Structure formats: structure tokens, C-alpha cells
Amino acid sequence: MQVQQFPLTILAVNHSGSIQYISQAVCHSENIHLVQVDSNCNNIYFSGQERDDFFDQVKTPTSIVIRYEKYLQHLHFTIYIPERPLRIELSDTKLSRINGWFIRKRINANGEQKRRSFTDDFDNEDNNNDGDGGDEDHDDDDADDFKCTSVYQQSFIYVYTKFYRTTQSDIYFS
């Protein structure tokens, strides 16, 4: 899972109305199962390890506690949860091989594959044309083998769901 993080900037407004950037604040999450925060308050993040079974027990929005010197502030969050099961649809449910279309894959000496399309060949021919009329190939293709694989149709994947949030009195759908 990829960590999703969002920057957090803490500002203070003093009695005269001037705004000051706070860099020495300390933060923690009241519920690490829902949202997490760096201890130095730089980022709020979701690690992908949040437990959706915990949402059923939560009846209020979660919050992050921010401490700076003698001050304490709660930053409240409402988390929206996808309803299960997700509805997944494909724009085309039967994907067939496209006759006559192939992708050329380069297999180097280590056995690693590198995709290469036919347009790469045309680009190389244009760039390698040094005017002498020769068909010299300046690539280091000698050490590589090539394999052609079929090209298949592609399809869009659509995922539909309702999102809900828990509050003190009820569950709201959006």
C-alpha cells in the first residue's frame, strides 16, 4: 500500500493580529487506527493499515492533538468510509487479441525484459540515418534477444460505492 500524506502547517495568531509560523509544535493522533500524524506536525497521513472494522465503533470525528508550549488544540477530522461491497464494472468484459499487432520485447543477457514498441524502431531509423545510405544499426542489439508478444484490447475499470461517515447520532451517506 502506498502511504497517502498531506502537509500540515501550523500558524498562530497573537493578540495584535500578526500571524506566526509554528515549527516547534508536537502532535499525536487520538486514534491511530483512523488517521496518523508525524510527531513534529509536518504531515497527516494514512498508511493503508487503517482498520475499517474500527469505524463501526467510532461515533465522533477523530482528532489530532497539537501542543505548543502551554497551548493545546484539537484538529477534528471526519473520515468517509467506502461502503462494501464495491461495485466494479468494465467497459468491455471480453478482451480479445488484436490480430496483426505485436509488442517487441527486448530480453537482455540478464533475462530482464524491456518493452519496445514499433515506433522505437522507426525513431531509431530516422535518428541513425547518417546520410551514407547504409543500414547500420548503432544500437547494442547484438547482446539482446527479441520476443514479440500479442497486443490485447484494453478496458476501463469503473469502481462505484457510497461513502459514509459516522457521527454522534447517525450514519450519513454521501
C-alpha positions in Angstrom: 0.0 0.0 0.0 1.1 3.5 -0.8 1.2 6.0 2.1 -1.1 9.0 1.4 0.2 12.0 3.2 -1.0 15.6 3.4 1.1 18.6 4.6 0.2 20.2 7.8 1.1 23.8 8.5 0.5 25.3 12.0 0.1 29.1 12.3 -0.6 31.2 15.4 -2.3 34.5 15.6 -1.3 36.7 18.5 -3.4 39.4 20.2 -2.1 42.1 17.8 -3.3 40.1 14.8 0.1 39.1 13.4 0.5 35.6 12.1 3.4 33.4 13.1 4.6 30.1 11.7 4.9 27.5 14.4 7.7 24.9 13.9 8.2 23.6 17.4 4.7 22.0 17.9 4.3 18.4 18.9 1.4 16.3 17.5 -0.3 13.0 18.1 -3.4 11.3 16.8 -6.2 10.5 19.3 -7.0 7.4 17.2 -4.1 5.9 15.2 -6.5 3.4 13.6 -8.2 6.2 11.6 -5.6 8.9 11.0 -1.9 9.4 11.8 0.4 12.4 12.1 4.1 13.0 12.3 5.2 13.9 15.9 6.8 17.1 14.5 3.4 18.0 12.9 4.7 18.1 9.3 2.2 15.6 7.7 -1.1 14.0 8.3 -1.1 10.6 6.7 -3.0 7.3 6.0 -0.7 4.3 5.9 -3.2 1.9 4.4 -3.2 -0.1 7.6 -6.3 1.6 9.0 -8.8 -0.9 10.2 -12.3 -0.5 8.7 -13.8 -2.6 11.5 -12.8 0.1 13.9 -15.1 2.6 12.1 -18.1 0.9 13.4 -17.1 1.7 17.0 -16.4 5.3 16.4 -19.3 7.7 16.9 -17.5 11.0 16.7 -15.0 12.5 14.3 -11.4 11.8 15.2 -8.9 14.4 16.0 -5.2 15.3 16.1 -3.9 16.9 19.3 -1.4 19.8 18.7 0.7 21.0 21.6 2.8 24.2 21.5 4.3 25.5 24.8 1.3 25.9 27.1 -1.3 25.7 24.3 -3.3 22.7 23.3 -5.6 22.4 20.3 -7.7 19.6 18.8 -7.9 19.4 15.0 -11.1 17.4 14.2 -11.5 15.2 11.1 -14.5 13.5 9.6 -13.4 10.3 7.8 -15.5 9.0 5.0 -15.5 5.2 4.6 -16.4 3.3 1.4 -19.4 1.1 1.8 -18.8 -2.6 0.9 -19.1 -4.4 -1.4 -17.6 -2.2 -4.1 -19.4 -2.4 -7.5 -16.8 -2.9 -10.2 -17.7 -2.6 -13.9 -15.6 -3.0 -17.0 -16.3 -1.0 -20.2 -15.6 -4.2 -22.2 -15.9 -7.6 -20.5 -14.4 -9.6 -23.3 -10.9 -8.6 -24.3 -9.6 -10.2 -27.5 -6.2 -10.3 -29.1 -5.7 -7.7 -31.8 -4.8 -9.5 -35.0 -1.5 -8.3 -36.5 -0.5 -6.2 -33.6 2.6 -7.1 -31.5 4.8 -5.6 -29.0 8.5 -6.2 -29.3 10.2 -7.0 -26.0 13.9 -6.9 -25.6 15.4 -9.6 -23.4 18.9 -8.7 -22.3 21.7 -11.0 -21.2 20.4 -11.0 -17.6 17.0 -12.3 -18.7 15.3 -9.0 -18.0 12.5 -7.8 -20.3 12.3 -4.3 -21.7 9.2 -3.3 -23.7 9.8 -1.8 -27.0 7.2 -0.6 -29.5 7.4 -0.5 -33.3 7.6 3.3 -33.1 11.0 3.0 -31.3 12.3 1.2 -34.4 11.1 4.0 -36.7 12.6 6.7 -34.4 15.9 4.9 -34.4 15.9 4.6 -38.2 15.3 8.3 -38.5 18.0 9.2 -36.0 20.6 6.7 -37.3 20.3 7.8 -40.9 23.8 9.4 -41.3 23.3 10.0 -45.0 25.6 7.2 -46.3 22.6 5.1 -47.2 23.8 2.2 -45.1 21.5 0.2 -42.9 23.9 0.3 -39.9 22.2 -0.3 -36.6 24.0 1.7 -33.9 22.1 0.1 -31.1 23.8 -2.6 -28.9 21.2 -5.1 -30.0 23.8 -7.8 -30.6 23.8 -8.7 -26.9 20.0 -8.8 -26.7 17.3 -11.1 -28.0 13.9 -10.0 -29.0 10.5 -11.6 -28.5 7.2 -10.4 -29.9 4.0 -10.7 -27.8 0.4 -10.2 -28.8 -1.5 -7.0 -28.1 -4.9 -7.2 -26.4 -7.8 -4.9 -26.3 -8.0 -2.6 -23.3 -10.9 -1.8 -21.0 -11.7 0.9 -18.5 -12.4 -0.2 -14.9 -15.1 1.7 -13.0 -15.5 1.4 -9.3 -18.7 2.5 -7.6 -19.5 2.8 -4.0 -21.2 5.0 -1.4 -19.2 6.7 1.2 -20.4 7.1 4.7 -19.3 8.9 7.9 -20.1 8.1 11.5 -21.3 10.9 13.8 -22.6 11.1 17.3 -26.2 10.3 16.3 -26.4 8.7 13.0 -24.7 7.4 9.8 -24.7 9.8 6.9 -24.3 8.7 3.3 -22.9 10.9 0.6 
